Amino acid sequence: MSIPLRVLFVEDMEEDAVLMVRELKRGGFEPTWQRVENEEDLWAALRDTRWDIVISDYSMPSFSGVEALKIVKTDNDQTPFIIVSGVIGEQTAVEVMKAGAQDYFLKSAITRLPHAVDRELRDAQARRKQRASAQALREMQARFNAFMNAAPMPTWIKDSQLRYSYVNPAQAAFFGMTPSAMDGQTDFEMMSSGAAQASEEADRKVLLEKRELHTQETMFDHNHNARILDVVRFPINGEGKGDMVAGLAIDVTEREQSRRELELAIQRQQLLSSRVIEVQERERQHLARGLHDDVGQSLTALKINLETIKKTGSLEGPSLQNGIDIVTSVLAQVRSLSLDLRPPQLDNLGLIAALRAYVEQKSKLAGVSGWFESTGHDDELHHDIENTGFRIVQEAVTNILRHAHCKNIWVKIDRKQDLVYLSIRDDGRGFDLERARSNAISGTSFGLLNMEERAILVGGSMDISSAPGEGTEIVMHLPVAPIVRRI
């Protein structure tokens, strides 16, 4: 079966072109051909048709094969070009080959034309494939570079000696360097020895086992900030450079911190939940003890006095006055119990009056000086905020009187726009704040935890400052109305 062939002859002798067509047919080709003999016709032919090959005479009266070669290469440098000539010297042949001709031969050896054409067509196809592959490789490289340059996560490739052979801008920026500056560096030149040792061990494991490896590592960036990274390493073929290891890292510092904070919050919530029944029972015991030991005994004494009056039938004497004194004492005891449970001022007069009365009463009973100050309160607060504020002061003052051994207690409440600032301060012996927080988490002390949780539940916050021998100050920031916080 004949092979179709589009061939363009640059030839001033038509009989020579016909002769070459005949030889091509003998060689198994089926040529579709055209002959031109000047520059204008050559340009026109190149515009009209895509030619498989161009065969040109070396020397013509008004044109030359070298000029034709330049035009063809300008149009399409992949088109095979063969020079034929009646007489051509070795030096001339070298020049035309350097200019881009694929082959040349004498017209006297025209019989080798089909073989030359077949070879050049094959070579041209190979060159086109090679060029297409090179172009595809360049495009792939460009896409790779564009992708890696834009990728926000650090990415790198290390050679078999674990030296960086490629890093993207995000990886270089993490260490405060440029990609070129990191080329050839090792982890020991950029990380702490511990982090570098761990990284090297992970890299060698990937190279040895030839599989990907997932790790979580803590590294310091160029600002000396500790960052938690999820790292994926995997082996790649180095294309003649030996096995290499590639990797990418995702910064999960914020996610891990949020997870740990959530775990801590859940732990605290569980601790508080486990204490609910215990606190309820303790309050009931306190109330029962107050009723039994104080109120109960007083009522018993009153009963005895009343029975004595009944027996004697006389309202005169010490029994009646003693009974009145007992009733007065019982009323004071009931009022104290009521105040501990919920002061009536909180419902009737509001937070400020309840706090003032509470601070005055507790400091007087404890024999310390109590100071209360309030500013900026023109409007009533939400009842949940009032209840939270009172319970926090109640908890704080109770802890101060139990543990601080102070001489003065200061309580101040101030309102600024939509926030309530509540401060409780003493001049006692203070405490180790970190140790107290640790005790709260471990479940051995709940005072600070209770106060902080009360504030958080209504959308507020709590700050504590204390040190041994320097007293303690607790500052609460509460909204004027409860805020539900979403985790």
Solvent accessible surface area in square Angstrom, and as a share of the most:
residue,aa,sasa,rsa
1,M,234,1.04
2,S,55,0.36
3,I,88,0.45
4,P,106,0.67
5,L,3,0.02
6,R,98,0.36
7,V,0,0.00
8,L,0,0.00
9,F,0,0.00
10,V,0,0.00
11,E,0,0.00
12,D,38,0.20
13,M,86,0.39
14,E,94,0.42
15,E,100,0.45
16,D,32,0.17
17,A,0,0.00
18,V,76,0.44
19,L,61,0.30
20,M,3,0.01
21,V,10,0.05
22,R,119,0.43
23,E,12,0.05
24,L,0,0.00
25,K,108,0.46
26,R,168,0.61
27,G,40,0.38
28,G,30,0.29
29,F,7,0.03
30,E,91,0.41
31,P,14,0.09
32,T,89,0.52
33,W,91,0.32
34,Q,74,0.33
35,R,69,0.25
36,V,5,0.03
37,E,65,0.29
38,N,53,0.27
39,E,92,0.41
40,E,137,0.61
41,D,60,0.31
42,L,0,0.00
43,W,79,0.28
44,A,33,0.26
45,A,1,0.01
46,L,18,0.09
47,R,173,0.63
48,D,117,0.61
49,T,50,0.29
50,R,171,0.62
51,W,21,0.08
52,D,40,0.21
53,I,0,0.00
54,V,0,0.00
55,I,0,0.00
56,S,0,0.00
57,D,11,0.06
58,Y,58,0.22
59,S,75,0.48
60,M,17,0.07
61,P,125,0.79
62,S,90,0.58
63,F,13,0.06
64,S,30,0.20
65,G,0,0.00
66,V,48,0.27
67,E,84,0.38
68,A,0,0.00
69,L,1,0.00
70,K,130,0.55
71,I,15,0.08
72,V,1,0.01
73,K,40,0.17
74,T,103,0.60
75,D,69,0.36
76,N,52,0.27
77,D,71,0.37
78,Q,32,0.14
79,T,14,0.08
80,P,3,0.02
81,F,0,0.00
82,I,0,0.00
83,I,1,0.00
84,V,1,0.00
85,S,6,0.04
86,G,47,0.45
87,V,135,0.78
88,I,27,0.14
89,G,41,0.39
90,E,143,0.64
91,Q,123,0.55
92,T,31,0.18
93,A,3,0.02
94,V,63,0.36
95,E,95,0.42
96,V,2,0.01
97,M,79,0.35
98,K,166,0.70
99,A,53,0.41
100,G,23,0.23
101,A,5,0.04
102,Q,41,0.18
103,D,13,0.07
104,Y,74,0.28
105,F,9,0.04
106,L,68,0.34
107,K,50,0.21
108,S,103,0.66
109,A,37,0.29
110,I,19,0.10
111,T,96,0.56
112,R,86,0.31
113,L,0,0.00
114,P,12,0.08
115,H,134,0.60
116,A,1,0.01
117,V,0,0.00
118,D,47,0.24
119,R,100,0.37
120,E,6,0.03
121,L,40,0.20
122,R,160,0.58
123,D,56,0.29
124,A,1,0.01
125,Q,91,0.41
126,A,59,0.46
127,R,73,0.27
128,R,102,0.37
129,K,128,0.54
130,Q,130,0.58
131,R,119,0.43
132,A,62,0.48
133,S,70,0.45
134,A,37,0.29
135,Q,77,0.34
136,A,50,0.39
137,L,116,0.58
138,R,133,0.49
139,E,75,0.34
140,M,113,0.50
141,Q,90,0.40
142,A,61,0.47
143,R,147,0.54
144,F,79,0.33
145,N,52,0.27
146,A,62,0.48
147,F,136,0.57
148,M,14,0.06
149,N,88,0.45
150,A,83,0.65
151,A,9,0.07
152,P,115,0.72
153,M,61,0.27
154,P,15,0.09
155,T,16,0.09
156,W,13,0.05
157,I,35,0.18
158,K,2,0.01
159,D,37,0.19
160,S,45,0.29
161,Q,128,0.57
162,L,12,0.06
163,R,109,0.40
164,Y,4,0.01
165,S,52,0.33
166,Y,56,0.21
167,V,7,0.04
168,N,0,0.00
169,P,52,0.33
170,A,23,0.18
171,Q,9,0.04
172,A,1,0.01
173,A,58,0.45
174,F,26,0.11
175,F,23,0.10
176,G,48,0.47
177,M,62,0.28
178,T,78,0.45
179,P,55,0.35
180,S,92,0.60
181,A,49,0.38
182,M,0,0.00
183,D,87,0.45
184,G,31,0.29
185,Q,50,0.22
186,T,27,0.16
187,D,7,0.04
188,F,96,0.40
189,E,102,0.46
190,M,35,0.16
191,M,30,0.13
192,S,65,0.42
193,S,86,0.55
194,G,52,0.50
195,A,21,0.17
196,A,0,0.00
197,Q,80,0.36
198,A,51,0.39
199,S,1,0.01
200,E,44,0.20
201,E,102,0.46
202,A,10,0.08
203,D,1,0.01
204,R,123,0.45
205,K,84,0.36
206,V,1,0.01
207,L,30,0.15
208,L,148,0.74
209,E,74,0.33
210,K,126,0.53
211,R,127,0.46
212,E,93,0.42
213,L,29,0.14
214,H,117,0.52
215,T,42,0.24
216,Q,93,0.41
217,E,25,0.11
218,T,76,0.44
219,M,13,0.06
220,F,119,0.50
221,D,22,0.11
222,H,96,0.43
223,N,89,0.46
224,H,153,0.68
225,N,73,0.38
226,A,50,0.39
227,R,51,0.19
228,I,17,0.08
229,L,6,0.03
230,D,39,0.20
231,V,2,0.01
232,V,36,0.21
233,R,1,0.00
234,F,72,0.30
235,P,43,0.27
236,I,54,0.28
237,N,115,0.59
238,G,7,0.07
239,E,150,0.67
240,G,83,0.80
241,K,150,0.64
242,G,41,0.39
243,D,65,0.34
244,M,17,0.08
245,V,0,0.00
246,A,5,0.04
247,G,0,0.00
248,L,53,0.26
249,A,1,0.01
250,I,86,0.44
251,D,63,0.33
252,V,7,0.04
253,T,3,0.02
254,E,103,0.46
255,R,137,0.50
256,E,9,0.04
257,Q,91,0.40
258,S,65,0.42
259,R,104,0.38
260,R,122,0.45
261,E,115,0.52
262,L,70,0.35
263,E,87,0.39
264,L,72,0.36
265,A,40,0.31
266,I,83,0.42
267,Q,77,0.34
268,R,33,0.12
269,Q,91,0.41
270,Q,113,0.50
271,L,37,0.18
272,L,28,0.14
273,S,59,0.38
274,S,79,0.51
275,R,40,0.14
276,V,75,0.43
277,I,123,0.63
278,E,82,0.37
279,V,45,0.26
280,Q,85,0.38
281,E,71,0.32
282,R,118,0.43
283,E,82,0.37
284,R,145,0.53
285,Q,105,0.46
286,H,73,0.32
287,L,55,0.28
288,A,56,0.44
289,R,132,0.48
290,G,10,0.10
291,L,81,0.41
292,H,131,0.58
293,D,54,0.28
294,D,67,0.35
295,V,13,0.07
296,G,26,0.25
297,Q,110,0.49
298,S,18,0.11
299,L,89,0.44
300,T,77,0.45
301,A,39,0.30
302,L,30,0.15
303,K,122,0.52
304,I,101,0.51
305,N,16,0.08
306,L,99,0.49
307,E,77,0.34
308,T,53,0.31
309,I,22,0.11
310,K,170,0.72
311,K,173,0.73
312,T,92,0.53
313,G,66,0.64
314,S,47,0.30
315,L,117,0.58
316,E,146,0.65
317,G,45,0.43
318,P,115,0.72
319,S,23,0.15
320,L,69,0.34
321,Q,100,0.45
322,N,72,0.37
323,G,8,0.07
324,I,89,0.45
325,D,74,0.38
326,I,19,0.10
327,V,62,0.36
328,T,84,0.49
329,S,44,0.29
330,V,17,0.09
331,L,98,0.49
332,A,52,0.40
333,Q,43,0.19
334,V,69,0.40
335,R,156,0.57
336,S,40,0.26
337,L,19,0.10
338,S,47,0.30
339,L,16,0.08
340,D,37,0.19
341,L,82,0.41
342,R,87,0.32
343,P,0,0.00
344,P,67,0.42
345,Q,46,0.20
346,L,6,0.03
347,D,93,0.48
348,N,114,0.58
349,L,130,0.65
350,G,15,0.14
351,L,7,0.04
352,I,45,0.23
353,A,30,0.23
354,A,0,0.00
355,L,0,0.00
356,R,99,0.36
357,A,28,0.22
358,Y,2,0.01
359,V,3,0.02
360,E,97,0.44
361,Q,53,0.24
362,K,43,0.18
363,S,7,0.04
364,K,170,0.72
365,L,130,0.65
366,A,50,0.39
367,G,66,0.64
368,V,31,0.18
369,S,48,0.31
370,G,27,0.26
371,W,134,0.47
372,F,31,0.13
373,E,87,0.39
374,S,34,0.22
375,T,58,0.34
376,G,46,0.44
377,H,38,0.17
378,D,137,0.71
379,D,94,0.48
380,E,163,0.73
381,L,17,0.08
382,H,67,0.30
383,H,121,0.54
384,D,59,0.30
385,I,1,0.00
386,E,20,0.09
387,N,45,0.23
388,T,11,0.06
389,G,0,0.00
390,F,0,0.00
391,R,46,0.17
392,I,0,0.00
393,V,0,0.00
394,Q,28,0.12
395,E,47,0.21
396,A,1,0.01
397,V,2,0.01
398,T,44,0.25
399,N,37,0.19
400,I,14,0.07
401,L,57,0.28
402,R,163,0.60
403,H,104,0.46
404,A,11,0.09
405,H,136,0.61
406,C,13,0.08
407,K,156,0.66
408,N,33,0.17
409,I,2,0.01
410,W,73,0.26
411,V,2,0.01
412,K,85,0.36
413,I,0,0.00
414,D,22,0.11
415,R,46,0.17
416,K,124,0.53
417,Q,166,0.74
418,D,99,0.51
419,L,73,0.36
420,V,2,0.01
421,Y,70,0.27
422,L,1,0.00
423,S,23,0.15
424,I,1,0.01
425,R,98,0.36
426,D,7,0.03
427,D,64,0.33
428,G,8,0.07
429,R,136,0.50
430,G,14,0.13
431,F,63,0.26
432,D,72,0.38
433,L,36,0.18
434,E,126,0.56
435,R,170,0.62
436,A,20,0.16
437,R,84,0.31
438,S,66,0.43
439,N,52,0.27
440,A,6,0.05
441,I,47,0.24
442,S,76,0.49
443,G,26,0.25
444,T,105,0.61
445,S,49,0.32
446,F,19,0.08
447,G,14,0.13
448,L,26,0.13
449,L,4,0.02
450,N,32,0.17
451,M,1,0.00
452,E,28,0.12
453,E,21,0.09
454,R,91,0.33
455,A,0,0.00
456,I,56,0.29
457,L,128,0.64
458,V,14,0.08
459,G,10,0.10
460,G,3,0.02
461,S,43,0.28
462,M,13,0.06
463,D,78,0.40
464,I,18,0.09
465,S,66,0.42
466,S,25,0.16
467,A,32,0.25
468,P,97,0.61
469,G,63,0.60
470,E,139,0.62
471,G,3,0.03
472,T,17,0.10
473,E,55,0.25
474,I,10,0.05
475,V,36,0.21
476,M,0,0.00
477,H,52,0.23
478,L,2,0.01
479,P,8,0.05
480,V,32,0.18
481,A,46,0.35
482,P,49,0.31
483,I,92,0.47
484,V,131,0.75
485,R,131,0.48
486,R,223,0.81
487,I,177,0.90
